[in-house]
Every structure is written in C-alpha cells, then in structure tokens.
Amino acid sequence: MSKLIYKISPAELWREAEQKGEFGGAPVDHASGFIHFSTASQVKETAEKHFAGQDDLLLVAVDEDKLGSSLKYEPSRGGDLFPHLYAPLPMRAVRWVSPLPLGPDGHHQFPPLPS
C-alpha cells in the first residue's frame, strides 16, 4: 500500500485544476517554487496554521508513489520533514478529494486519515 500525502486547497482553485488535468499550485506554492504537502500527522497543524477560519476548502489525498523523483522531503516547520513537489501535481496521483468544513468550534473537520 502506498503512502498518502495531503494538500489543502480552496475548492475553486482545485476545480480549475481538475479541468486542466493537473494542479500547478496555490499562490503560496508559486512563491516557494514547489507545491506544499503534509503527511497525515502534519496536516491538521497545517490547517490551523495556514487556513484558520477559511471555509470552502478541500482535502486532497495524493499517492506519493505516483509523483516520482519530483517529490522531496525537506525540513520545514520545527525541523519536521515535509513533502514538497517540484512539478505540477497530475490528477492520476490523486486518490480522493474530501470537503474540509469548519466545525461549530471553528476548527476544520477532517475525515479519517490513513497515512
């Protein structure tokens, strides 16, 4: 079983990517020169730190084995290794997409996350 990594994306931006057949990244990704991903153990903190209070988001699960050598794990927040993709994300690598709604407590409500 291959490992999943996760991308949080505004729904509108993701829907545009689905029509193009690949996701080129959000503005923060363009600024960094790579597409930011998180592991299952990192993604909730990513949501709190970078997407607090934002609605209309999607959680995208990606099969890292389908990304090849363009995927690199590099130190980031707190020295943790985060997955960074130095290429557009092909839709063939996406395993599933799920809404990421805000709950009554103001925090995002995640589906169960296999790693």
Backbone bond lengths (Angstrom), bond angles and torsions (degrees), N, CA, C in turn:
res aa  C-N    CA-C-N  psi(-1)  N-CA   C-N-CA  omega(-1)  CA-C   N-CA-C  phi
1 M - - - 1.465 - - 1.527 108.86 -
2 S 1.294 116.39 127.60 1.453 119.36 -178.43 1.531 110.94 -80.20
3 K 1.304 115.14 158.93 1.453 121.91 -176.60 1.525 110.21 -83.08
4 L 1.338 115.77 141.68 1.459 121.09 175.94 1.518 110.37 -99.29
5 I 1.320 115.35 141.51 1.455 122.74 169.22 1.523 106.61 -121.73
6 Y 1.327 116.57 164.22 1.461 120.11 -168.73 1.523 112.51 -129.49
7 K 1.338 113.64 143.19 1.464 122.57 176.10 1.520 107.51 -125.51
8 I 1.320 116.82 131.99 1.456 121.71 172.21 1.525 106.67 -98.83
9 S 1.324 116.06 128.56 1.460 120.24 -175.79 1.523 110.61 -138.78
10 P 1.340 117.18 141.96 1.464 118.79 168.19 1.530 109.08 -58.01
11 A 1.318 117.18 137.83 1.466 121.48 -174.97 1.527 111.92 -56.85
12 E 1.307 117.59 -43.54 1.464 120.36 -177.48 1.531 111.37 -62.36
13 L 1.319 117.00 -43.46 1.460 121.22 178.81 1.533 110.81 -63.13
14 W 1.322 116.53 -39.94 1.459 120.20 179.94 1.521 111.01 -67.45
15 R 1.334 117.51 -42.73 1.475 120.69 -179.92 1.540 110.84 -61.06
16 E 1.322 117.03 -37.27 1.476 120.63 175.88 1.535 109.84 -63.19
17 A 1.320 116.53 -41.41 1.468 120.89 -179.95 1.524 110.73 -64.70
18 E 1.323 116.98 -39.74 1.471 119.89 178.94 1.531 110.30 -60.36
19 Q 1.313 116.51 -39.12 1.471 119.64 179.24 1.531 111.30 -67.61
20 K 1.328 117.44 -34.48 1.468 121.79 179.12 1.524 112.48 -77.91
21 G 1.323 116.28 -22.93 1.461 120.23 -177.71 1.515 113.89 91.60
22 E 1.324 117.24 0.42 1.469 121.14 175.60 1.521 109.07 -158.90
23 F 1.337 115.00 155.98 1.457 121.98 179.37 1.521 107.60 -107.47
24 G 1.324 116.08 116.51 1.460 121.00 -178.73 1.514 114.02 -87.67
25 G 1.333 116.76 -6.31 1.454 120.75 178.04 1.514 113.15 112.04
26 A 1.318 114.20 161.73 1.467 123.62 174.63 1.530 108.14 -88.75
27 P 1.333 117.65 170.47 1.470 118.96 179.01 1.532 113.75 -52.61
28 V 1.324 118.31 -39.02 1.469 120.15 179.24 1.531 110.84 -64.12
29 D 1.332 116.44 -34.57 1.462 120.21 178.37 1.526 110.68 -68.47
30 H 1.333 116.39 -42.81 1.468 120.27 178.37 1.526 110.57 -60.47
31 A 1.326 116.28 -40.83 1.470 120.83 -179.96 1.530 111.27 -64.95
32 S 1.332 117.12 -34.06 1.468 121.47 -177.76 1.525 112.98 -84.70
33 G 1.328 117.14 -22.90 1.452 120.50 -177.69 1.521 113.53 88.71
34 F 1.329 117.45 9.37 1.459 123.01 177.25 1.521 108.80 -157.42
35 I 1.338 115.83 163.27 1.459 120.56 176.95 1.523 108.35 -90.99
36 H 1.327 115.37 125.14 1.466 122.78 -179.99 1.527 110.59 -78.30
37 F 1.315 116.89 132.77 1.457 123.19 172.39 1.523 108.00 -128.71
38 S 1.322 115.36 168.87 1.462 122.26 174.30 1.513 108.52 -133.91
39 T 1.324 115.75 154.61 1.457 120.98 171.67 1.526 108.03 -82.29
40 A 1.328 116.74 172.17 1.464 120.71 178.86 1.529 111.21 -57.77
41 S 1.315 117.60 -36.56 1.463 120.40 -178.54 1.532 112.69 -77.91
42 Q 1.321 118.42 -13.28 1.467 122.46 -177.13 1.521 114.19 -104.27
43 V 1.331 117.82 -22.70 1.464 120.44 -165.45 1.531 113.54 -68.04
44 K 1.320 119.10 -32.18 1.472 119.24 179.25 1.525 110.44 -67.63
45 E 1.314 117.21 -40.22 1.467 120.37 176.54 1.532 110.40 -65.97
46 T 1.328 117.13 -37.69 1.461 121.01 176.28 1.524 110.26 -59.65
47 A 1.330 116.93 -43.69 1.468 120.96 179.13 1.524 110.87 -61.54
48 E 1.328 117.18 -44.39 1.467 120.90 -179.45 1.526 111.71 -66.35
49 K 1.319 116.52 -39.54 1.463 120.73 -175.15 1.528 112.72 -77.57
50 H 1.330 117.79 -39.94 1.469 120.69 -171.62 1.521 115.57 -112.12
51 F 1.345 117.36 -12.87 1.467 119.99 -174.95 1.521 112.54 -131.22
52 A 1.333 118.31 18.88 1.467 121.61 -176.86 1.525 111.12 -54.28
53 G 1.322 115.07 128.88 1.460 121.09 176.43 1.521 115.14 77.27
54 Q 1.322 118.61 -3.90 1.468 120.80 -178.79 1.521 110.49 -83.55
55 D 1.322 114.25 133.65 1.448 120.86 178.23 1.521 108.74 -106.36
56 D 1.306 117.34 176.24 1.466 123.73 178.09 1.534 111.37 60.51
57 L 1.332 114.98 43.43 1.458 121.26 176.66 1.525 110.17 -107.34
58 L 1.321 114.81 156.71 1.457 121.61 174.84 1.522 109.33 -121.99
59 L 1.311 115.44 147.42 1.455 121.92 172.33 1.523 106.81 -105.36
60 V 1.326 115.72 122.76 1.456 122.34 -176.16 1.530 108.33 -110.72
61 A 1.332 116.04 122.64 1.471 121.72 177.46 1.520 108.62 -97.73
62 V 1.328 115.39 127.37 1.461 121.69 -173.45 1.529 109.66 -122.66
63 D 1.313 115.41 136.27 1.464 122.80 176.15 1.529 107.94 -79.98
64 E 1.324 116.42 107.12 1.462 119.00 -174.82 1.529 112.69 -64.32
65 D 1.321 118.12 -25.07 1.465 120.64 179.78 1.530 112.57 -65.48
66 K 1.324 116.66 -20.00 1.471 120.39 -179.31 1.530 112.92 -90.97
67 L 1.331 116.89 6.54 1.467 120.46 -176.70 1.521 113.06 -102.01
68 G 1.311 117.57 -14.71 1.462 120.57 175.90 1.513 114.39 65.93
69 S 1.316 115.06 -153.79 1.463 121.51 -173.07 1.521 113.37 -76.37
70 S 1.337 118.23 -4.75 1.472 120.73 176.80 1.522 111.95 -75.98
71 L 1.337 117.32 -13.21 1.462 121.79 178.28 1.522 109.11 -92.06
72 K 1.313 115.71 125.78 1.465 121.89 179.67 1.532 108.67 -129.39
73 Y 1.318 115.98 139.71 1.467 120.80 171.86 1.518 107.38 -94.55
74 E 1.339 115.71 121.61 1.465 120.26 -175.28 1.524 110.15 -133.35
75 P 1.341 116.76 150.10 1.469 120.42 179.58 1.520 110.81 -62.83
76 S 1.328 114.43 138.84 1.465 120.47 176.57 1.519 107.38 -145.79
77 R 1.317 117.02 -131.04 1.456 123.63 -174.78 1.530 111.77 -47.76
78 G 1.306 116.49 118.77 1.458 121.75 177.07 1.515 114.51 64.81
79 G 1.336 117.04 17.80 1.446 120.22 -179.32 1.520 114.02 83.03
80 D 1.358 117.62 -3.76 1.463 120.57 176.97 1.516 110.00 -63.72
81 L 1.326 115.97 148.97 1.458 120.94 175.29 1.525 109.13 -86.33
82 F 1.327 115.49 122.14 1.462 122.38 179.55 1.517 109.58 -112.37
83 P 1.346 117.20 145.05 1.460 120.43 176.47 1.529 110.96 -76.31
84 H 1.323 115.90 128.41 1.467 123.72 178.26 1.522 108.01 -125.39
85 L 1.325 116.61 131.26 1.460 121.28 -178.92 1.520 109.67 -107.37
86 Y 1.320 115.91 119.78 1.467 122.69 -178.96 1.530 110.83 -96.81
87 A 1.319 116.04 48.51 1.468 123.37 178.64 1.525 106.34 -169.55
88 P 1.322 117.73 164.52 1.467 118.46 172.85 1.530 109.99 -63.78
89 L 1.317 115.90 150.63 1.458 122.11 178.10 1.528 109.19 -85.84
90 P 1.343 117.61 114.76 1.468 119.38 178.48 1.528 110.57 -76.30
91 M 1.310 116.92 140.67 1.469 120.85 -179.13 1.535 111.64 -61.15
92 R 1.323 118.73 -25.52 1.470 120.88 179.63 1.531 112.13 -64.22
93 A 1.337 117.27 -18.73 1.464 120.85 179.41 1.532 112.86 -87.15
94 V 1.330 117.02 -9.67 1.464 121.26 -177.06 1.526 109.54 -81.29
95 R 1.327 116.01 125.11 1.471 120.64 178.83 1.518 111.16 -88.26
96 W 1.339 117.44 -43.45 1.458 120.76 177.77 1.527 110.08 -160.67
97 V 1.334 114.29 161.38 1.463 122.69 177.80 1.526 106.69 -131.20
98 S 1.333 116.31 134.42 1.461 120.93 -177.91 1.529 109.90 -134.83
99 P 1.331 117.97 142.65 1.463 119.54 172.64 1.535 109.85 -59.04
100 L 1.316 115.99 149.57 1.462 122.16 178.46 1.532 107.58 -124.90
101 P 1.338 116.42 73.11 1.467 120.17 -174.55 1.528 112.39 -74.75
102 L 1.324 114.29 159.23 1.457 120.55 171.91 1.526 108.37 -83.76
103 G 1.305 115.38 135.40 1.459 120.27 176.51 1.520 110.76 -85.86
104 P 1.329 117.45 176.45 1.465 121.49 179.56 1.528 112.58 -59.86
105 D 1.328 116.68 -24.75 1.471 120.68 179.60 1.527 112.30 -84.70
106 G 1.347 117.12 -0.12 1.461 120.38 179.00 1.516 114.08 86.78
107 H 1.334 117.44 -1.07 1.462 121.60 178.28 1.531 109.66 -99.27
108 H 1.315 116.19 151.38 1.459 120.34 178.99 1.530 110.60 -68.63
109 Q 1.327 114.89 141.64 1.456 122.12 -179.21 1.522 108.73 -99.87
110 F 1.324 116.45 108.26 1.460 122.61 -176.03 1.525 111.50 -89.81
111 P 1.333 116.28 143.79 1.457 118.93 169.22 1.531 108.57 -72.39
112 P 1.337 118.40 169.00 1.467 119.21 174.41 1.544 109.27 -59.58
113 L 1.317 116.18 135.82 1.462 120.56 -175.51 1.521 112.65 -113.68
114 P 1.334 115.96 104.99 1.463 116.41 168.45 1.518 108.33 -72.11
115 S 1.294 117.88 143.88 1.470 119.49 -177.64 1.507 110.62 -86.05
